[in-house]
């Protein structure tokens, strides 16, 4: 997508990289799916054509971010979106131990998600999880230590 566009809504044209190919386009000379070139055949690609709204919803956040960065660039100069991206990368590197939940509130504030309530905010509460947390095992896995 062009970074200079002021598009508010993603285009309805399907992204060429996300278009699934039909069996006729992916078959070899014997009429069989060429798995090595095109990957395994799935029922989703065979029977369910993607709805035009699906591609719009998949690219919604990216389009809104590009619009915001384009507006910042035009109002404040080239440094504004670069600084914003740099701050995002710095804040996203701050994490807790692998087994402990990390909210990353700073990244949510920079992305503007602190002002909205999504289903992830109340349906994926780690405090309500029934899984046992093994901090030592998760750190050994992260560091590649095996005993």
Secondary structure, DSSP 4 states (H G I P E B T S, - for coil): --TT---SS--SSPPTTTPPPPHHHHB-TTSSB-HHHH----HHHHH-PPPHHHHHHHTHHHHHHHHHHHHHHHHH-HHHHHHHHHHHHHHHT----TTS----HHHHHHHTGGG---HHHHHS-GGG--PPP-HHHHHHHHHT---
